[in-house]
């Protein structure tokens, strides 16, 4: 397997790890600026009941999909960190997804961060970003996904809202503005997908999502 050698940008240590806790089915981060809900909790709030029902009705498939996502993310992280060990056996379904996505991964370089915690006092959110790097020379928030089926862009607005939150957090914490989101998806149907957009288009939907989440918690006396 041909492997690219990725360049990494050394930054000051701004990204110390954060303690996470689960409360009433929600994930929270203890940040230096507050106890903030996770980005995925808030952006997935509207569909949480649907997915909870699906997981309950499909426990085996739910575990398989979770395991697939964790292993694919770990493999991609090792690859971009130049730590992929060719001698380690990789389950064939995961390897297939990785090889499918590898040409798109090779468009990444000058990596600033991978799997680091970010937070925003403006949004009052926190989370762990997949990757901050240049994609085809443009500084981007990059998200990696595995999927059973091919996705339509209109079906993954929550992915773009998550990435928009990370772009805002990154600018707050580093002063660097990010104008590009890249969603890379490897599908079990044998197709890799690349979605790109400007986070500015998703700021209003993100703020509405945060507002709806906070209002429901207030109604239920949870905050």
C-alpha positions as a Python dict, from the first residue, in 0.01 Angstrom:
ca = {
    (1, 'X'): (0, 0, 0),
    (2, 'X'): (142, 340, -100),
    (3, 'X'): (132, 582, 190),
    (4, 'X'): (166, 958, 181),
    (5, 'X'): (392, 1138, 425),
    (6, 'X'): (183, 1416, 578),
    (7, 'X'): (333, 1743, 700),
    (8, 'X'): (222, 1866, 1042),
    (9, 'X'): (213, 2223, 1168),
    (10, 'X'): (344, 2258, 1523),
    (11, 'X'): (123, 2485, 1735),
    (12, 'X'): (136, 2606, 2092),
    (13, 'X'): (-29, 2376, 2342),
    (14, 'X'): (-377, 2533, 2340),
    (15, 'X'): (-568, 2209, 2338),
    (16, 'X'): (-533, 2029, 2668),
    (17, 'X'): (-773, 1737, 2710),
    (18, 'X'): (-1110, 1792, 2874),
    (19, 'X'): (-1309, 1585, 3119),
    (20, 'X'): (-1636, 1455, 2974),
    (21, 'X'): (-1946, 1339, 3158),
    (22, 'X'): (-2277, 1189, 3049),
    (23, 'X'): (-2590, 1335, 3204),
    (24, 'X'): (-2941, 1220, 3110),
    (25, 'X'): (-2816, 1074, 2785),
    (26, 'X'): (-2622, 1389, 2695),
    (27, 'X'): (-2247, 1443, 2679),
    (28, 'X'): (-2093, 1745, 2849),
    (29, 'X'): (-1740, 1884, 2854),
    (30, 'X'): (-1583, 2061, 3151),
    (31, 'X'): (-1400, 2345, 2974),
    (32, 'X'): (-1198, 2630, 3130),
    (33, 'X'): (-1495, 2854, 3050),
    (34, 'X'): (-1792, 2642, 3149),
    (35, 'X'): (-1976, 2311, 3155),
    (36, 'X'): (-2080, 2286, 2790),
    (37, 'X'): (-2287, 2026, 2601),
    (38, 'X'): (-2120, 1847, 2314),
    (39, 'X'): (-2166, 1961, 1958),
    (40, 'X'): (-2305, 1621, 1856),
    (41, 'X'): (-2557, 1624, 2140),
    (42, 'X'): (-2696, 1961, 2034),
    (43, 'X'): (-2689, 1917, 1657),
    (44, 'X'): (-2845, 1573, 1692),
    (45, 'X'): (-3107, 1684, 1943),
    (46, 'X'): (-3399, 1700, 1698),
    (47, 'X'): (-3341, 1344, 1572),
    (48, 'X'): (-3235, 1188, 1903),
    (49, 'X'): (-3564, 1001, 1960),
    (50, 'X'): (-3559, 859, 1609),
    (51, 'X'): (-3205, 728, 1649),
    (52, 'X'): (-3270, 599, 2000),
    (53, 'X'): (-3566, 400, 1867),
    (54, 'X'): (-3358, 271, 1574),
    (55, 'X'): (-3078, 156, 1807),
    (56, 'X'): (-3328, -19, 2032),
    (57, 'X'): (-3488, -200, 1738),
    (58, 'X'): (-3157, -278, 1564),
    (59, 'X'): (-2904, -349, 1841),
    (60, 'X'): (-2676, -572, 1631),
    (61, 'X'): (-2657, -330, 1339),
    (62, 'X'): (-2612, -38, 1578),
    (63, 'X'): (-2309, -206, 1735),
    (64, 'X'): (-2168, -291, 1392),
    (65, 'X'): (-2202, 67, 1266),
    (66, 'X'): (-2046, 208, 1584),
    (67, 'X'): (-1756, -37, 1562),
    (68, 'X'): (-1707, 45, 1192),
    (69, 'X'): (-1692, 417, 1263),
    (70, 'X'): (-1446, 380, 1550),
    (71, 'X'): (-1209, 154, 1356),
    (72, 'X'): (-1222, 365, 1039),
    (73, 'X'): (-1154, 684, 1234),
    (74, 'X'): (-864, 524, 1415),
    (75, 'X'): (-712, 400, 1089),
    (76, 'X'): (-747, 740, 922),
    (77, 'X'): (-598, 914, 1226),
    (78, 'X'): (-295, 683, 1222),
    (79, 'X'): (-250, 736, 849),
    (80, 'X'): (-255, 1115, 873),
    (81, 'X'): (-26, 1103, 1177),
    (82, 'X'): (222, 897, 969),
    (83, 'X'): (182, 615, 1221),
    (84, 'X'): (7, 352, 1012),
    (85, 'X'): (168, 11, 1063),
    (86, 'X'): (153, -198, 745),
    (87, 'X'): (221, -511, 951),
    (88, 'X'): (-96, -477, 1158),
    (89, 'X'): (-389, -679, 1026),
    (90, 'X'): (-687, -461, 936),
    (91, 'X'): (-1036, -611, 903),
    (92, 'X'): (-1116, -631, 532),
    (93, 'X'): (-1440, -426, 544),
    (94, 'X'): (-1255, -142, 721),
    (95, 'X'): (-959, -166, 484),
    (96, 'X'): (-1194, -147, 186),
    (97, 'X'): (-1349, 173, 320),
    (98, 'X'): (-1008, 322, 390),
    (99, 'X'): (-867, 240, 45),
    (100, 'X'): (-1180, 382, -113),
    (101, 'X'): (-1124, 710, 70),
    (102, 'X'): (-745, 722, 51),
    (103, 'X'): (-723, 931, -271),
    (104, 'X'): (-931, 1200, -99),
    (105, 'X'): (-725, 1175, 220),
    (106, 'X'): (-415, 1239, 11),
    (107, 'X'): (-552, 1585, -71),
    (108, 'X'): (-487, 1672, 296),
    (109, 'X'): (-163, 1831, 412),
    (110, 'X'): (-21, 2078, 665),
    (111, 'X'): (-216, 1919, 947),
    (112, 'X'): (-283, 2150, 1242),
    (113, 'X'): (-482, 1917, 1464),
    (114, 'X'): (-651, 1578, 1490),
    (115, 'X'): (-900, 1459, 1750),
    (116, 'X'): (-849, 1754, 1982),
    (117, 'X'): (-1107, 1913, 2213),
    (118, 'X'): (-1236, 2257, 2115),
    (119, 'X'): (-1486, 2483, 2286),
    (120, 'X'): (-1659, 2819, 2242),
    (121, 'X'): (-1785, 3057, 2508),
    (122, 'X'): (-1991, 3228, 2236),
    (123, 'X'): (-2178, 2913, 2137),
    (124, 'X'): (-2146, 2750, 2482),
    (125, 'X'): (-2056, 2424, 2309),
    (126, 'X'): (-1759, 2190, 2310),
    (127, 'X'): (-1647, 1888, 2112),
    (128, 'X'): (-1366, 1692, 1955),
    (129, 'X'): (-1282, 1781, 1595),
    (130, 'X'): (-1172, 1509, 1352),
    (131, 'X'): (-913, 1714, 1164),
    (132, 'X'): (-802, 2071, 1099),
    (133, 'X'): (-574, 2085, 798),
    (134, 'X'): (-534, 2214, 446),
    (135, 'X'): (-746, 2037, 187),
    (136, 'X'): (-620, 2108, -163),
    (137, 'X'): (-430, 2399, -10),
    (138, 'X'): (-727, 2552, 177),
    (139, 'X'): (-745, 2548, 559),
    (140, 'X'): (-1050, 2338, 643),
    (141, 'X'): (-1248, 2159, 908),
    (142, 'X'): (-1242, 1799, 783),
    (143, 'X'): (-1480, 1529, 902),
    (144, 'X'): (-1451, 1158, 825),
    (145, 'X'): (-1755, 933, 799),
    (146, 'X'): (-1835, 574, 716),
    (147, 'X'): (-2181, 505, 577),
    (148, 'X'): (-2388, 205, 479),
    (149, 'X'): (-2542, 396, 188),
    (150, 'X'): (-2460, 694, -33),
    (151, 'X'): (-2566, 1023, 127),
    (152, 'X'): (-2741, 1326, -20),
    (153, 'X'): (-2616, 1666, 87),
    (154, 'X'): (-2959, 1767, 217),
    (155, 'X'): (-2951, 1466, 451),
    (156, 'X'): (-2633, 1565, 632),
    (157, 'X'): (-2699, 1923, 742),
    (158, 'X'): (-2612, 1816, 1097),
    (159, 'X'): (-2260, 1726, 978),
    (160, 'X'): (-2218, 2075, 836),
    (161, 'X'): (-2355, 2235, 1153),
    (162, 'X'): (-2106, 2035, 1361),
    (163, 'X'): (-1819, 2142, 1139),
    (164, 'X'): (-1938, 2503, 1148),
    (165, 'X'): (-1930, 2492, 1528),
    (166, 'X'): (-1571, 2365, 1512),
    (167, 'X'): (-1476, 2643, 1270),
    (168, 'X'): (-1613, 2902, 1514),
    (169, 'X'): (-1434, 2735, 1807),
    (170, 'X'): (-1108, 2720, 1615),
    (171, 'X'): (-1122, 3091, 1534),
    (172, 'X'): (-1201, 3180, 1896),
    (173, 'X'): (-913, 2970, 2027),
    (174, 'X'): (-646, 3039, 1763),
    (175, 'X'): (-750, 3354, 1575),
    (176, 'X'): (-742, 3160, 1246),
    (177, 'X'): (-1053, 3191, 1030),
    (178, 'X'): (-1168, 2881, 845),
    (179, 'X'): (-1384, 2923, 536),
    (180, 'X'): (-1409, 2562, 421),
    (181, 'X'): (-1579, 2248, 548),
    (182, 'X'): (-1493, 1910, 398),
    (183, 'X'): (-1702, 1601, 470),
    (184, 'X'): (-1537, 1281, 345),
    (185, 'X'): (-1761, 973, 339),
    (186, 'X'): (-1668, 615, 254),
    (187, 'X'): (-1976, 407, 176),
    (188, 'X'): (-2032, 35, 183),
    (189, 'X'): (-2183, 71, -166),
    (190, 'X'): (-1829, 128, -292),
    (191, 'X'): (-1850, 502, -351),
    (192, 'X'): (-1650, 774, -178),
    (193, 'X'): (-1818, 1112, -139),
    (194, 'X'): (-1672, 1458, -91),
    (195, 'X'): (-1893, 1744, 26),
    (196, 'X'): (-1752, 2096, 66),
    (197, 'X'): (-1912, 2422, 172),
    (198, 'X'): (-1850, 2750, 352),
    (199, 'X'): (-1943, 2740, 722),
    (200, 'X'): (-2106, 3084, 694),
    (201, 'X'): (-2405, 2912, 529),
    (202, 'X'): (-2471, 2705, 841),
    (203, 'X'): (-2432, 2961, 1117),
    (204, 'X'): (-2804, 3046, 1130),
    (205, 'X'): (-2918, 2680, 1132),
    (206, 'X'): (-2660, 2607, 1403),
    (207, 'X'): (-2778, 2896, 1621),
    (208, 'X'): (-3139, 2785, 1579),
    (209, 'X'): (-3041, 2432, 1678),
    (210, 'X'): (-2868, 2562, 1993),
    (211, 'X'): (-3169, 2780, 2077),
    (212, 'X'): (-3417, 2491, 2031),
    (213, 'X'): (-3203, 2267, 2252),
    (214, 'X'): (-3178, 2527, 2529),
    (215, 'X'): (-3549, 2612, 2515),
    (216, 'X'): (-3653, 2246, 2547),
    (217, 'X'): (-3423, 2197, 2845),
    (218, 'X'): (-3569, 2508, 3010),
    (219, 'X'): (-3920, 2379, 2953),
    (220, 'X'): (-3821, 2049, 3111),
    (221, 'X'): (-3638, 2230, 3394),
    (222, 'X'): (-3310, 2060, 3303),
    (223, 'X'): (-3106, 2381, 3298),
}
